[in-house]
Amino acid sequence: MVLSRKLLSLLIASLALAGAPARAAQFYTEDLRIPMSEAGPQGLEAFLVRPVGTRRYPLALLSHGSPRSFEDRATMSAHKYYGIALEYARRGFAALIVMRRGYGTSPGGRVDSVGGCSNAAYLPATAVAVADLRAAIDAMTRRSDVTTTGMIAAGHSAGGLATVALTAQAPPGLVAAISFAGGRGSRDDDDVCNPDGLVQAFATFGKTSRVPMLWVYATNDLYFAPDLARRFYDGFRASGGNAKFVAAPPYGDDGHYLYSVVARELWTPFVDAFLRERGLGRDVLSPPDPLPPPDHFNDAAKAEFSRYLASTLPHKAFAVSPNGGYGWRSGRSTVDEAQRDSLAACMKWSPTCTLYAVDDQLSSGSAAGKTTDQVSRAR
């Protein structure tokens, strides 16, 4: 089930919340394959992020969206959601992002297709998604570091719709759920396939969904316009669903992407307030401290190292040479691949390179080299 393990030691010195004392935090990550007979021997791609500790952390099951172009599904990966997952891990959850069938390296092709646009069928498609989420939950029940008692689920776009559908068949232990810009079938700005059918799907889920939910839609969402989002909510509530609707302020050029790492200061307050209302609020662990740049780096090279730190795509590595050269790569499938590729990038400029940082840790033995050349080069 496990492809690789990586322990990320993230020493915290900044404040967890304004006016609150800092808490030392460490986070653990793990690449997984979720067993599922329908997905074949390869299983589903997944990525786990949780605080370091010996206790069992409640699961936060995270669901991704669906790109408008089918071809873009292959470029997706669980690693790309690390920054989002870390926000839930900071709140004391074991955050699991699972790639549903047909996304990333999870096999499945078009198994969750809604069919033709004019008569898009959303219920069969969401049934596929729910089956994948249930497989992930089942896998987590067999772990010693995760508990599904007191778990939450959260999703974005098609993942938000899948989360709503999951609450309609709520697994034991699910106590709250969050949908950001939930929906499916957007083929262009303000153009949704069979919108009446999608509204009806939400109404159908509301008939049996009783798990408290938070729904967040930005008022400039170009996938699901405010009027349509309200129709989703009204249908769900009229059928008996339990949800709180938040019309978030406009975000960027398309509010559909409010739920992102760069906008986390905008959406995490909604999550925190909802969790507190449900008695699930906890002290928020601080994010990773920035690693110090190599001592012999000039200002341009330090700026490049800042770009490395800002990357939220594990696995990543940064290599340096004594003369100020460097190279780094992120978004690799494994730590070994990140180390290999960053060293290769650095060695284009210098025959002698060593690893300085791997993911969010300084590499063992990454002593700052003496400055022999203040010209920093990188590709």
C-alpha positions in Angstrom: 0.0 0.0 0.0 2.9 2.4 0.8 5.2 3.5 -2.0 7.5 5.7 0.1 7.7 7.5 3.5 9.2 10.8 4.3 9.3 12.4 7.7 9.2 16.2 7.4 10.6 18.0 10.5 9.2 21.4 10.5 10.4 23.4 13.4 8.1 26.2 14.3 9.1 29.6 15.7 6.4 31.9 14.4 3.0 32.5 16.0 0.2 30.0 15.3 -2.5 32.7 15.6 -2.3 36.4 16.3 -1.8 36.8 20.0 -1.5 33.0 20.6 1.7 31.3 21.7 3.7 29.4 19.2 3.6 25.6 19.2 6.4 23.5 18.0 5.1 21.4 15.1 6.3 18.5 13.0 4.4 17.0 10.1 4.6 13.6 8.6 3.8 12.8 4.9 3.3 9.6 3.1 2.7 8.6 -0.5 0.0 5.9 -0.7 -1.9 3.6 -3.1 -5.4 3.0 -1.9 -6.5 -0.6 -2.5 -9.7 -0.8 -4.6 -10.7 -3.8 -6.7 -12.3 -1.5 -9.3 -8.9 0.3 -9.7 -7.0 -2.9 -10.3 -3.7 -3.8 -8.7 -2.4 -0.3 -8.9 -5.0 1.2 -6.7 -5.7 4.9 -6.2 -3.0 7.5 -5.9 -3.1 9.3 -2.5 -1.0 11.5 -0.2 -1.2 11.8 3.6 -0.2 14.8 5.7 -0.6 14.7 9.5 1.1 16.1 12.6 3.9 14.0 14.0 2.8 12.2 17.1 1.9 8.8 18.5 -1.8 9.3 18.7 -4.4 8.6 16.1 -5.5 11.8 14.2 -9.0 12.2 12.9 -9.2 11.9 9.1 -9.8 14.9 6.9 -10.7 13.4 3.5 -9.9 15.8 0.7 -11.5 15.6 -2.8 -10.2 17.4 -5.9 -12.0 19.0 -8.8 -12.3 17.9 -12.4 -10.7 19.9 -15.2 -12.8 21.0 -18.2 -10.4 19.2 -20.5 -10.2 15.4 -20.1 -6.6 15.4 -21.2 -5.7 17.6 -18.2 -6.6 14.8 -15.8 -3.3 13.0 -16.4 -1.3 16.0 -15.2 -3.0 16.1 -11.8 -1.3 14.6 -8.8 -2.0 14.3 -5.1 1.2 16.2 -4.4 -0.2 19.3 -5.9 -2.7 19.5 -3.0 0.0 19.4 -0.3 -0.5 23.0 0.6 -4.2 22.5 1.0 -3.7 19.3 3.0 -1.2 21.0 5.3 -3.8 23.5 6.4 -6.0 20.6 7.7 -2.9 19.0 9.2 -2.2 22.3 11.0 -5.7 21.9 12.5 -4.9 18.5 14.0 -6.2 16.3 11.2 -4.7 13.5 9.2 -5.4 15.0 5.8 -5.7 12.5 2.9 -6.0 13.7 -0.7 -7.1 10.8 -2.9 -7.1 10.9 -6.6 -10.3 9.4 -7.8 -10.4 6.9 -10.7 -9.2 8.5 -14.0 -7.2 11.3 -12.4 -3.5 11.5 -11.9 -2.0 8.0 -11.8 -5.3 6.4 -10.6 -6.6 4.1 -13.4 -10.1 4.4 -14.6 -10.3 6.4 -17.8 -13.7 8.1 -18.2 -15.5 5.9 -15.6 -17.0 9.0 -14.0 -18.3 10.6 -17.2 -21.6 12.5 -17.0 -22.3 11.6 -20.7 -23.7 14.1 -23.2 -23.8 17.7 -22.2 -27.5 18.4 -22.8 -28.6 15.5 -20.6 -25.6 15.1 -18.3 -26.3 12.5 -15.7 -24.7 13.6 -12.4 -26.0 10.9 -10.0 -24.1 7.9 -11.7 -20.9 10.0 -11.9 -21.1 11.0 -8.2 -21.7 7.3 -7.3 -18.3 6.5 -8.8 -16.7 9.3 -6.8 -18.3 8.2 -3.6 -17.1 4.6 -4.1 -13.6 5.9 -4.4 -13.9 8.0 -1.3 -15.3 5.1 0.6 -12.4 3.0 -0.5 -10.0 5.6 1.0 -11.9 5.7 4.2 -11.8 1.9 4.5 -8.0 2.0 4.0 -7.6 4.6 6.8 -9.6 2.4 9.3 -6.8 -0.1 9.1 -4.1 2.4 10.2 -2.7 2.9 13.6 -2.1 6.7 13.2 -5.5 7.7 11.7 -9.1 7.4 13.1 -12.3 7.8 11.2 -14.1 8.6 14.4 -14.7 12.4 14.3 -13.6 12.6 10.7 -14.4 15.4 8.3 -14.6 15.6 4.5 -13.8 18.6 2.3 -13.8 19.0 -1.5 -13.5 21.5 -4.3 -15.7 21.8 -7.4 -16.4 18.2 -8.6 -14.8 17.2 -5.3 -17.3 19.4 -3.5 -20.1 17.7 -5.2 -18.6 14.3 -4.3 -18.4 15.4 -0.7 -22.1 16.4 -0.7 -22.9 13.0 -2.2 -20.8 11.3 0.5 -22.9 12.9 3.2 -26.0 11.5 1.6 -24.5 8.0 2.3 -22.6 9.1 5.4 -20.1 6.6 6.6 -19.8 6.0 10.4 -17.7 8.7 12.0 -18.3 11.5 9.5 -19.2 14.5 11.7 -18.8 17.5 9.3 -18.2 18.3 5.6 -17.1 21.3 3.6 -17.8 22.1 -0.1 -15.9 24.8 -1.9 -17.5 25.8 -5.2 -19.2 22.4 -5.4 -20.6 21.3 -8.7 -19.8 19.5 -12.0 -20.3 19.9 -15.7 -18.8 23.4 -16.4 -17.6 23.4 -20.0 -17.0 27.2 -20.2 -17.4 30.4 -18.2 -21.0 30.5 -17.0 -21.9 27.5 -19.2 -22.9 24.4 -17.3 -24.2 21.2 -18.8 -27.8 20.3 -17.9 -27.9 22.8 -14.9 -31.5 21.7 -14.0 -30.2 18.1 -13.7 -27.4 19.3 -11.5 -29.8 21.2 -9.2 -31.9 18.0 -9.0 -28.8 16.0 -8.0 -28.2 18.3 -5.1 -31.9 18.1 -4.1 -31.6 14.3 -4.2 -28.6 14.3 -1.9 -30.5 16.5 0.5 -33.1 13.9 1.0 -30.7 11.7 3.1 -27.9 14.1 3.9 -27.9 15.1 7.6 -24.2 15.8 8.2 -23.6 19.5 9.0 -22.0 21.1 6.0 -20.3 24.4 5.0 -20.8 25.6 1.4 -18.5 28.4 0.1 -18.9 30.0 -3.3 -17.1 33.2 -4.3 -19.5 35.7 -5.9 -17.4 35.9 -9.1 -17.2 32.1 -9.6 -17.2 31.6 -13.4 -17.9 27.8 -13.1 -21.0 28.1 -11.0 -22.5 31.6 -11.0 -24.1 32.9 -7.8 -27.7 32.4 -9.0 -26.9 28.8 -9.9 -25.1 28.1 -6.7 -28.1 29.4 -4.7 -30.3 27.0 -6.7 -28.0 24.1 -5.6 -28.3 25.2 -2.0 -32.1 25.8 -2.1 -32.7 22.4 -3.6 -30.5 20.7 -1.1 -32.0 22.5 1.9 -35.6 22.1 0.7 -35.1 18.3 0.6 -33.8 18.3 4.2 -30.0 18.8 3.8 -28.1 20.5 6.6 -25.8 23.2 5.2 -24.6 26.8 5.8 -24.1 28.9 2.7 -21.3 31.5 2.5 -21.2 33.9 -0.4 -17.5 34.8 -0.3 -16.2 38.1 -1.7 -14.9 38.1 -5.3 -11.5 36.5 -5.7 -9.1 37.3 -8.6 -10.4 36.9 -12.1 -12.3 33.7 -11.2 -13.6 33.1 -7.7 -13.7 29.4 -8.5 -10.1 29.2 -7.4 -10.6 30.9 -4.0 -9.8 27.4 -2.5 -6.1 27.6 -3.2 -2.8 27.8 -1.3 -2.2 31.4 -2.2 -5.7 32.4 -0.9 -5.6 30.4 2.3 -5.8 33.5 4.4 -9.1 34.2 2.8 -10.8 30.8 3.1 -9.3 29.3 6.3 -11.3 31.7 8.5 -14.5 30.2 7.1 -13.3 26.7 7.9 -12.1 27.7 11.4 -15.5 29.3 12.3 -17.3 26.2 11.0 -15.1 23.8 12.9 -15.5 25.8 16.1 -19.3 25.8 15.7 -19.2 22.0 15.5 -16.9 21.7 18.5 -14.0 20.6 16.3 -11.8 23.7 16.5 -8.3 23.2 17.8 -5.2 25.4 18.2 -3.7 25.9 14.8 -0.1 24.7 14.4 2.2 27.2 12.8 3.3 26.7 9.2 6.9 25.6 8.4 9.6 28.1 9.3 11.5 29.3 6.2 14.9 27.6 5.9 17.9 29.9 5.9 19.6 30.4 2.5 23.1 29.2 2.0 25.6 31.7 3.6 27.6 32.2 0.4 24.5 33.1 -1.8 24.2 36.6 -3.3 20.9 38.5 -3.3 19.8 37.0 -6.7 20.5 33.4 -5.5 18.7 34.1 -2.2 15.7 35.2 -4.2 15.7 32.0 -6.1 15.9 30.0 -2.9 12.9 31.9 -1.7 11.1 30.6 -4.8 12.1 27.1 -3.8 10.6 27.6 -0.3 7.4 29.0 -1.8 6.9 25.9 -3.9 4.2 23.6 -2.4 4.8 20.7 -4.7 6.6 17.8 -3.0 8.9 16.2 -3.6 11.5 18.9 -4.1 15.2 19.5 -3.5 17.8 22.3 -3.8 21.4 21.6 -4.7 24.3 24.1 -4.4 27.9 24.4 -5.5 30.8 26.2 -3.6 31.0 28.9 -6.3 27.4 30.0 -5.8 25.8 27.9 -8.5 22.6 26.1 -7.7 19.7 24.0 -9.2 16.4 22.9 -7.9 13.4 20.9 -8.9 9.9 20.3 -7.4 6.8 18.3 -8.1 8.7 15.0 -8.4 7.1 11.6 -7.6 9.7 10.6 -5.1 12.4 12.2 -2.9 15.1 10.3 -4.8 13.9 11.7 -8.1 13.9 15.3 -6.7 17.4 14.9 -5.3 18.7 13.4 -8.6 17.1 16.1 -10.8 18.2 19.0 -8.6 21.8 17.8 -8.6 21.7 17.4 -12.3 20.4 20.9 -12.7 23.2 22.3 -10.5 25.9 20.3 -12.2 25.2 22.1 -15.5 27.0 25.1 -13.9 29.5 23.3 -11.6 31.2 19.9 -11.4 30.8 19.9 -7.7 27.3 20.1 -6.2 25.7 18.9 -3.0 22.2 18.8 -1.7 21.3 21.8 0.5 17.6 21.1 1.2 15.1 18.3 0.6 11.4 19.1 0.8 11.1 21.3 3.9 14.3 20.2 5.6 17.9 21.1 5.4 19.8 18.2 3.9 22.1 16.3 6.4 25.6 17.7 5.9 24.4 20.9 4.1 27.0 23.1 5.6 27.3 26.6 4.0 30.2 26.5 1.7 32.9 29.2 1.6 32.3 31.9 -1.0 34.7 31.5 -4.0 32.5 33.3 -6.6 29.6 35.6 -6.0 28.1 34.9 -9.5 25.1 32.7 -8.9 23.8 30.7 -11.8 20.8 28.4 -12.3 18.5 27.2 -14.9 
